[in-house]
Amino acid sequence: MASIYLYGAVIIYIIVGSIVAFLARKDMEMGVMEYFLDDRKTSGFVAALSYSATTFSAFMMIGLAGFTYSGGVGALGFELIYLSGLSLVVFFGPRFWLIGKKNNYVSPYEMLGDRYQNQWIAAASAISACFFLIPYLAVQLMGVGYLLSSLSAGEIPFISGVIIAVVLAIAWALIAGMKSVTWTDSLQSLIMMVVSLLILFFVVYQHLGGFRAFFARISSEHPEFLNVPGPGFFDFNTFLALSLPWFFFSISNPQVSQRLFIPKDLKAMRTMIIGFLGFGFIYTIVSVVWGFSAKLLIPGLANADLATPQLLASEYVPTILALTAMIGITAAAISTIDSIMLTLSSIVVRDLFKNLSEERDIKQLRIAKIAIIVIAIFGFLFAIQELDLIAALSVASSVGLLVVVPSIFGAFFWKGATAAGSLSSIIIASFTAVYLQFSGWQPFGQGAGIWTLIVSTLIFVGVSLVTEAPSEKADQFIDYLNKECEAKNIL
């Protein structure tokens, strides 16, 4: 495809997205709550679209499709495990919202630090999140770079696509903070869904004879791809190691859990959860079927992550649809990038430099905006290394973020949980995750995600049992939530 068409489509996308971002800025007060949480006034519809866009990144149409291309139907089970993890949001979401509104929390780690009465917990969680989320941010940048490079047959260098994505994400995050991000996310999630459905139906009906013929071909040409472990990729241990971090994604990843603070009320929270579940199920099916379509039409790819770019660049997809799909996938990536940058900048201000939270808003926001640019630079430097396997890098990032899961459960449900238990579990489990990921060691054949969660949980419980809990704060925190949940008939 001629690069001029790609650049033209990107320019149109930039113009439309920027208009939406500046409209979001209109009449907006520039305080900390407004910038990071849209002043907790986000409607359920916008919150659902933003939550969907933040969660379903370039990983889906590139990474999950690549997983399907190389591993078969196990990729569907892997992603459905994530969707089943939304049961955690049904349970934790209202509690996050209630306690966040009461105590004016901006980040989930600020909440942990206050609940355990230890600022070092917030700082340790923040450092861990920055370390593990930068690769995930870089994965989104890589997705855009691979896409533009493949569609242009190399005319647009990989690094040019990365630069376009990072600059655009920085701009939209800086313009109006969370309100800008949620508005542009809403636009981008609609683009993602409409485009993915349109192009999938075109390819299946135009080139594969419809869904009945499509499934018949998969069954006859690649029957092993319709079983687990399929061609061998999704053996039980691999499946478990990849899926476990995804199950806890909704509470372990701060750019996602921070979204639980932004709905304007509990009704909006329910709308957000229901809307996300519907969006997620449809988008998952689309991504898996797309991966199978690529397997039938362009078999033999050495790098499964290139299945989507190569199919879009092929004779099977008209130029106008390929351009539209490119914008949809780029939108998916950028919506995740700017959300991560905004969340990490709030963590820097509220958790790493706690004393600054006592300064006036303008100083906090200035430092947050500098942090956004610095985070983006680190993500860019990681992305241009062009490491293989987008999906694997995404899961690896989620493994490290599992370290806070026991502390989150303890904060809401165990008055005996202690600061020492939380802090030690976060630090030791973070080092465990890094060592297992980089060494490749799998004790008893189990992956890093399994051991990270086991180590974090055992240390959290064990240390809490022999140390003193902040009983006054624990009583205040948990009793308030129990009372509110009972009054509002929340599970």
C-alpha positions as CSV (number, residue, x, y, z in Angstrom):
1,M,0.0,0.0,0.0
2,A,1.3,3.4,-0.9
3,S,2.6,5.3,2.2
4,I,0.8,8.5,1.1
5,Y,-2.6,6.8,1.8
6,L,-1.4,5.7,5.2
7,Y,-0.1,9.1,6.2
8,G,-3.3,10.6,4.9
9,A,-5.5,8.3,7.0
10,V,-3.3,9.0,10.1
11,I,-3.6,12.8,9.6
12,I,-7.4,12.6,9.4
13,Y,-7.4,10.5,12.6
14,I,-5.1,13.0,14.4
15,I,-7.3,15.9,13.4
16,V,-10.6,14.3,14.5
17,G,-9.0,13.0,17.8
18,S,-7.5,16.3,18.6
19,I,-10.8,18.1,18.1
20,V,-12.4,15.7,20.5
21,A,-9.6,16.3,23.0
22,F,-9.9,20.1,22.9
23,L,-13.6,19.9,23.2
24,A,-13.1,17.9,26.4
25,R,-10.9,20.7,27.7
26,K,-13.7,23.3,27.3
27,D,-15.0,24.6,30.6
28,M,-12.7,22.2,32.5
29,E,-11.2,23.3,35.8
30,M,-7.5,22.3,36.0
31,G,-7.3,20.8,39.5
32,V,-5.8,17.5,40.4
33,M,-9.1,15.7,40.7
34,E,-10.3,17.2,37.4
35,Y,-7.1,16.3,35.6
36,F,-6.6,12.7,36.9
37,L,-10.2,11.6,37.5
38,D,-12.4,13.9,35.5
39,D,-13.6,15.1,38.9
40,R,-15.3,11.7,39.4
41,K,-18.1,12.9,37.1
42,T,-17.8,10.4,34.1
43,S,-21.0,9.0,32.8
44,G,-21.6,5.3,32.6
45,F,-21.6,5.2,28.8
46,V,-18.3,7.1,28.5
47,A,-16.7,5.1,31.4
48,A,-17.7,1.8,29.6
49,L,-16.1,2.9,26.3
50,S,-13.0,4.3,28.0
51,Y,-12.6,1.2,30.2
52,S,-12.9,-0.9,27.0
53,A,-10.4,1.1,25.0
54,T,-7.9,1.2,27.8
55,T,-8.1,-2.6,28.4
56,F,-8.4,-3.8,24.8
57,S,-5.3,-2.5,23.2
58,A,-3.2,-3.4,20.1
59,F,-2.7,-6.7,21.9
60,M,-6.1,-7.9,20.7
61,M,-6.1,-7.5,16.9
62,I,-2.3,-8.1,16.7
63,G,-1.2,-10.1,19.8
64,L,-4.3,-12.2,20.4
65,A,-4.8,-12.8,16.7
66,G,-1.1,-13.8,16.7
67,F,-1.7,-16.2,19.5
68,T,-4.6,-17.7,17.6
69,Y,-2.4,-18.0,14.5
70,S,0.3,-19.9,16.3
71,G,-1.6,-21.7,19.0
72,G,-5.2,-22.1,17.9
73,V,-8.4,-22.0,20.0
74,G,-6.5,-22.0,23.2
75,A,-6.1,-18.2,22.6
76,L,-9.9,-17.9,23.0
77,G,-9.8,-19.7,26.4
78,F,-6.9,-17.5,27.4
79,E,-8.9,-14.3,26.7
80,L,-12.1,-15.6,28.2
81,I,-10.3,-16.2,31.4
82,Y,-9.6,-12.5,31.5
83,L,-13.3,-11.7,30.9
84,S,-14.2,-14.1,33.7
85,G,-11.9,-12.0,35.9
86,L,-14.4,-9.2,35.5
87,S,-16.3,-10.9,38.3
88,L,-13.7,-9.2,40.5
89,V,-14.8,-5.8,39.2
90,V,-18.4,-6.6,40.1
91,F,-17.2,-7.2,43.6
92,F,-14.3,-4.7,44.0
93,G,-15.6,-1.9,41.7
94,P,-18.3,-0.4,44.0
95,R,-15.9,-0.7,47.0
96,F,-13.1,1.2,45.1
97,W,-15.6,3.9,44.2
98,L,-17.1,4.3,47.7
99,I,-13.8,4.5,49.6
100,G,-12.1,6.5,46.8
101,K,-14.9,9.1,47.0
102,K,-14.9,9.2,50.8
103,N,-11.1,9.6,51.2
104,N,-10.4,11.5,48.0
105,Y,-8.0,8.9,46.6
106,V,-6.5,9.5,43.1
107,S,-4.5,6.3,42.6
108,P,-5.1,2.8,43.9
109,Y,-1.7,2.8,45.5
110,E,-2.5,5.9,47.4
111,M,-5.5,3.9,48.8
112,L,-3.2,1.1,49.9
113,G,-0.7,3.4,51.5
114,D,-3.5,5.1,53.5
115,R,-5.3,1.8,54.4
116,Y,-2.1,0.3,55.8
117,Q,-0.9,3.6,57.2
118,N,2.5,3.3,55.5
119,Q,3.5,5.5,52.7
120,W,6.3,3.1,51.7
121,I,3.7,0.7,50.5
122,A,2.4,3.3,48.0
123,A,6.0,4.1,46.9
124,A,7.0,0.4,46.5
125,S,3.8,-0.3,44.5
126,A,4.4,2.8,42.4
127,I,8.0,1.8,41.5
128,S,6.9,-1.8,40.7
129,A,4.1,-0.5,38.5
130,C,6.4,1.9,36.6
131,F,8.9,-0.9,36.1
132,F,6.4,-3.4,34.8
133,L,4.1,-1.1,32.8
134,I,6.7,0.5,30.7
135,P,7.2,-2.7,28.6
136,Y,3.4,-2.9,28.3
137,L,3.3,0.7,27.1
138,A,6.1,-0.1,24.6
139,V,4.1,-3.1,23.3
140,Q,1.4,-0.7,22.1
141,L,4.0,1.5,20.4
142,M,5.5,-1.6,18.7
143,G,2.0,-2.6,17.5
144,V,1.6,0.7,15.7
145,G,5.2,0.6,14.3
146,Y,4.7,-3.0,13.0
147,L,1.3,-2.1,11.5
148,L,2.4,0.9,9.5
149,S,5.7,-0.7,8.4
150,S,4.0,-3.9,7.2
151,L,1.1,-2.1,5.4
152,S,3.5,0.2,3.6
153,A,5.9,-2.7,2.7
154,G,8.6,-1.0,4.6
155,E,8.2,2.5,3.1
156,I,7.2,3.8,6.5
157,P,10.0,2.7,8.9
158,F,9.0,0.9,12.1
159,I,10.4,3.8,14.2
160,S,8.2,6.4,12.4
161,G,5.1,4.5,13.5
162,V,6.4,4.4,17.0
163,I,7.1,8.2,17.0
164,I,3.6,9.0,15.6
165,A,2.0,6.9,18.4
166,V,4.0,8.3,21.2
167,V,3.7,12.0,20.2
168,L,-0.1,11.6,19.7
169,A,-0.6,9.9,23.1
170,I,1.5,12.6,24.9
171,A,-0.6,15.3,23.3
172,W,-4.0,13.9,24.1
173,A,-2.9,13.1,27.7
174,L,-1.6,16.6,28.2
175,I,-4.5,18.5,26.7
176,A,-7.1,17.7,29.4
177,G,-6.0,14.8,31.4
178,M,-8.6,12.1,32.2
179,K,-11.4,13.9,30.5
180,S,-9.4,14.2,27.3
181,V,-8.4,10.5,27.6
182,T,-11.9,9.3,28.3
183,W,-13.4,11.3,25.4
184,T,-10.8,10.2,22.9
185,D,-11.0,6.7,24.3
186,S,-14.8,6.7,23.6
187,L,-14.2,7.8,20.0
188,Q,-11.4,5.2,19.6
189,S,-13.4,2.3,21.1
190,L,-16.2,2.9,18.7
191,I,-13.7,3.0,15.8
192,M,-12.2,-0.2,17.1
193,M,-15.5,-2.1,17.3
194,V,-17.1,-0.9,14.0
195,V,-13.9,-1.3,12.0
196,S,-13.1,-4.8,13.3
197,L,-16.6,-6.1,12.7
198,L,-16.7,-4.6,9.2
199,I,-13.4,-6.0,8.0
200,L,-13.9,-9.4,9.6
201,F,-17.2,-9.9,7.8
202,F,-15.8,-8.7,4.5
203,V,-12.8,-11.2,4.7
204,V,-14.9,-14.1,5.9
205,Y,-17.7,-13.7,3.4
206,Q,-15.7,-12.4,0.4
207,H,-12.7,-14.8,0.6
208,L,-13.7,-17.7,2.9
209,G,-17.2,-18.4,1.8
210,G,-19.0,-17.3,4.9
211,F,-18.8,-18.6,8.5
212,R,-20.0,-22.1,7.7
213,A,-17.3,-22.6,5.1
214,F,-14.8,-20.8,7.3
215,F,-15.2,-23.3,10.1
216,A,-15.3,-26.2,7.7
217,R,-11.9,-25.2,6.3
218,I,-10.4,-24.7,9.8
219,S,-11.7,-28.2,10.8
220,S,-10.3,-29.9,7.7
221,E,-7.0,-28.0,7.2
222,H,-6.0,-27.3,10.8
223,P,-8.0,-29.7,13.0
224,E,-5.3,-29.6,15.7
225,F,-5.9,-25.8,16.1
226,L,-9.5,-26.5,17.4
227,N,-8.2,-28.5,20.3
228,V,-6.1,-27.6,23.4
229,P,-3.1,-27.8,23.5
230,G,-3.5,-27.7,19.7
231,P,-0.2,-27.5,17.8
232,G,1.6,-27.6,21.2
233,F,1.8,-23.9,22.2
234,F,-1.0,-24.0,24.7
235,D,0.0,-26.9,27.0
236,F,-1.6,-26.7,30.4
237,N,1.3,-25.1,32.2
238,T,1.7,-22.4,29.5
239,F,-2.0,-21.7,29.5
240,L,-2.1,-21.4,33.2
241,A,1.0,-19.1,33.3
242,L,-0.4,-16.8,30.7
243,S,-4.0,-16.8,31.9
244,L,-3.6,-16.2,35.7
245,P,-2.2,-12.7,35.4
246,W,-5.0,-11.9,33.0
247,F,-7.6,-13.0,35.5
248,F,-6.5,-10.4,38.0
249,F,-5.8,-7.7,35.4
250,S,-8.8,-5.6,36.4
251,I,-7.5,-4.9,39.9
252,S,-3.7,-5.5,39.5
253,N,-3.2,-3.0,36.6
254,P,-3.4,0.5,38.0
255,Q,-4.4,2.2,34.7
256,V,-7.5,-0.1,34.8
257,S,-8.3,-0.1,38.5
258,Q,-8.0,3.7,38.6
259,R,-11.0,3.8,36.2
260,L,-13.0,2.5,39.1
261,F,-12.7,5.9,40.8
262,I,-14.1,7.9,37.8
263,P,-17.9,7.0,37.4
264,K,-20.2,9.7,38.7
265,D,-22.2,7.3,40.8
266,L,-22.8,3.6,41.3
267,K,-25.4,3.4,38.6
268,A,-22.7,4.7,36.2
269,M,-20.4,2.0,37.6
270,R,-22.9,-0.7,36.7
271,T,-23.3,0.7,33.2
272,M,-19.6,0.7,32.8
273,I,-19.2,-2.9,33.9
274,I,-22.1,-4.2,31.7
275,G,-20.9,-2.2,28.7
276,F,-17.4,-3.5,29.0
277,L,-18.4,-7.1,29.3
278,G,-20.5,-6.8,26.1
279,F,-17.7,-5.0,24.3
280,G,-15.0,-7.4,25.5
281,F,-16.9,-10.5,24.5
282,I,-17.5,-9.3,20.9
283,Y,-14.0,-8.0,20.4
284,T,-12.5,-11.2,21.7
285,I,-14.5,-13.3,19.3
286,V,-13.6,-11.0,16.4
287,S,-9.8,-11.1,17.2
288,V,-9.8,-14.9,17.4
289,V,-11.7,-15.4,14.2
290,W,-9.4,-12.8,12.6
291,G,-6.4,-14.9,13.7
292,F,-7.9,-18.0,12.2
293,S,-8.7,-16.1,9.0
294,A,-5.1,-15.1,8.7
295,K,-4.0,-18.8,9.2
296,L,-6.1,-19.9,6.2
297,L,-5.3,-17.0,3.9
298,I,-1.6,-16.3,4.6
299,P,-0.1,-19.5,6.2
300,G,3.5,-20.0,7.0
301,L,4.4,-16.8,8.7
302,A,7.5,-17.0,10.9
303,N,6.4,-14.2,13.2
304,A,2.7,-14.7,14.3
305,D,2.5,-11.1,15.5
306,L,2.7,-10.1,11.8
307,A,-0.5,-12.0,10.9
308,T,-2.8,-9.0,11.1
309,P,-0.5,-6.5,9.4
310,Q,0.3,-9.0,6.6
311,L,-3.3,-9.9,6.1
312,L,-4.3,-6.2,5.9
313,A,-1.5,-5.6,3.3
314,S,-2.5,-8.6,1.2
315,E,-4.8,-8.8,-1.9
316,Y,-7.6,-10.0,0.3
317,V,-8.3,-6.6,1.9
318,P,-9.2,-3.5,-0.2
319,T,-7.1,-0.5,0.4
320,I,-9.9,1.5,2.0
321,L,-10.8,-1.3,4.4
322,A,-7.1,-1.8,5.3
323,L,-6.7,1.9,6.0
324,T,-9.8,1.9,8.2
325,A,-8.5,-1.2,10.0
326,M,-5.1,0.4,10.5
327,I,-6.9,3.4,12.2
328,G,-8.9,1.0,14.4
329,I,-5.8,-0.8,15.6
330,T,-3.9,2.4,16.0
331,A,-6.8,3.8,18.1
332,A,-6.7,0.7,20.3
333,A,-3.0,1.2,20.9
334,I,-3.0,4.9,21.6
335,S,-6.0,4.7,23.9
336,T,-4.0,2.3,26.1
337,I,-0.8,4.3,25.8
338,D,-2.2,7.6,27.0
339,S,-4.1,5.9,29.8
340,I,-0.9,4.3,31.1
341,M,1.0,7.5,30.9
342,L,-1.7,9.4,32.8
343,T,-2.0,6.8,35.5
344,L,1.7,6.5,36.0
345,S,2.0,10.3,36.2
346,S,-0.6,10.4,38.9
347,I,1.3,7.6,40.7
348,V,4.5,9.6,40.5
349,V,2.8,12.7,42.0
350,R,0.6,11.0,44.6
351,D,2.7,8.0,45.7
352,L,6.4,8.5,44.9
353,F,6.5,12.2,45.9
354,K,3.8,12.2,48.6
355,N,4.9,15.6,50.0
356,L,4.1,17.3,46.8
357,S,0.4,16.3,47.3
358,E,0.3,18.9,50.0
359,E,1.4,21.6,47.6
360,R,-1.1,23.5,45.4
361,D,-2.6,21.8,42.4
362,I,-0.6,23.8,39.8
363,K,2.7,22.4,41.1
364,Q,1.4,18.8,41.1
365,L,0.1,19.1,37.6
366,R,3.3,20.6,36.3
367,I,5.3,17.7,37.7
368,A,2.7,15.2,36.4
369,K,3.0,16.6,32.9
370,I,6.8,16.3,33.0
371,A,6.4,12.7,34.2
372,I,4.1,11.9,31.2
373,I,6.9,13.0,28.8
374,V,9.6,11.1,30.7
375,I,7.4,7.9,30.8
376,A,6.8,8.2,27.1
377,I,10.5,8.5,26.4
378,F,11.2,5.3,28.4
379,G,8.4,3.5,26.5
380,F,9.8,4.7,23.2
381,L,13.3,3.5,24.0
382,F,12.0,0.1,25.0
383,A,9.8,-0.1,21.9
384,I,12.6,0.5,19.4
385,Q,14.4,-2.6,20.6
386,E,11.7,-4.5,18.6
387,L,11.6,-7.5,20.9
388,D,9.5,-10.4,19.6
389,L,6.1,-11.6,20.7
390,I,3.8,-8.7,21.6
391,A,1.4,-11.0,23.5
392,A,4.1,-12.6,25.6
393,L,5.5,-9.1,26.6
394,S,1.9,-8.0,27.6
395,V,1.5,-11.0,29.8
396,A,5.0,-10.6,31.3
397,S,4.1,-7.1,32.3
398,S,0.9,-8.4,34.0
399,V,2.9,-11.0,35.9
400,G,4.8,-8.3,37.8
401,L,1.7,-6.4,38.6
402,L,0.3,-9.4,40.5
403,V,2.4,-8.4,43.5
404,V,-0.3,-6.0,44.8
405,V,-3.2,-8.5,44.5
406,P,-2.9,-9.9,48.1
407,S,-2.6,-6.4,49.5
408,I,-5.7,-5.3,47.7
409,F,-7.7,-8.3,49.0
410,G,-6.4,-7.7,52.5
411,A,-7.2,-4.0,52.4
412,F,-10.9,-4.6,51.8
413,F,-11.5,-7.8,53.7
414,W,-8.9,-8.6,56.4
415,K,-8.6,-6.3,59.4
416,G,-5.5,-8.3,60.5
417,A,-3.5,-7.4,57.4
418,T,-0.5,-5.4,58.2
419,A,1.8,-2.8,56.6
420,A,4.8,-5.1,57.1
421,G,3.0,-7.9,55.4
422,S,2.0,-5.8,52.4
423,L,5.3,-4.0,52.0
424,S,7.4,-7.2,52.2
425,S,5.2,-9.1,49.9
426,I,5.3,-6.4,47.2
427,I,9.1,-6.0,47.3
428,I,10.0,-9.7,47.5
429,A,7.4,-10.8,45.0
430,S,8.6,-8.1,42.6
431,F,12.2,-9.4,42.7
432,T,10.8,-12.9,42.3
433,A,8.9,-11.9,39.2
434,V,11.9,-10.2,37.6
435,Y,14.2,-13.1,38.3
436,L,11.9,-15.7,37.0
437,Q,11.1,-13.7,33.9
438,F,14.7,-13.0,33.0
439,S,16.2,-16.3,34.0
440,G,13.4,-18.4,32.4
441,W,13.4,-20.7,35.4
442,Q,10.1,-22.5,35.9
443,P,10.1,-24.5,39.2
444,F,8.0,-27.6,38.9
445,G,7.2,-26.6,35.4
446,Q,5.1,-23.6,36.5
447,G,5.5,-20.1,35.0
448,A,6.5,-16.8,36.7
449,G,2.9,-15.7,37.2
450,I,2.0,-18.7,39.3
451,W,5.1,-18.3,41.6
452,T,4.8,-14.5,41.8
453,L,1.2,-14.8,43.1
454,I,2.1,-17.7,45.5
455,V,5.2,-15.9,46.9
456,S,3.3,-12.6,47.3
457,T,0.3,-14.3,49.1
458,L,2.4,-16.4,51.4
459,I,4.6,-13.6,52.5
460,F,1.6,-11.2,52.9
461,V,-0.3,-13.7,55.1
462,G,2.7,-15.0,57.0
463,V,4.2,-11.6,57.9
464,S,0.7,-10.2,58.7
465,L,0.1,-13.0,61.2
466,V,3.2,-12.0,63.3
467,T,3.1,-8.2,63.0
468,E,0.7,-5.6,64.3
469,A,-2.1,-4.3,62.1
470,P,-3.2,-0.6,62.0
471,S,-6.4,-1.6,63.8
472,E,-8.0,1.9,64.0
473,K,-7.7,2.5,60.3
474,A,-8.6,-1.0,59.4
475,D,-11.8,-0.7,61.5
476,Q,-12.7,2.6,60.0
477,F,-12.0,1.5,56.4
478,I,-13.7,-1.9,56.4
479,D,-16.6,-1.0,58.7
480,Y,-17.5,2.0,56.5
481,L,-17.5,-0.2,53.4
482,N,-19.6,-2.9,55.1
483,K,-22.1,-0.4,56.2
484,E,-22.4,1.3,52.8
485,C,-22.5,-2.0,50.9
486,E,-25.3,-3.2,53.1
487,A,-27.3,0.0,52.8
488,K,-26.9,0.0,49.0
489,N,-27.5,-3.8,48.6
490,I,-24.0,-4.3,47.1
491,L,-22.5,-7.9,47.2
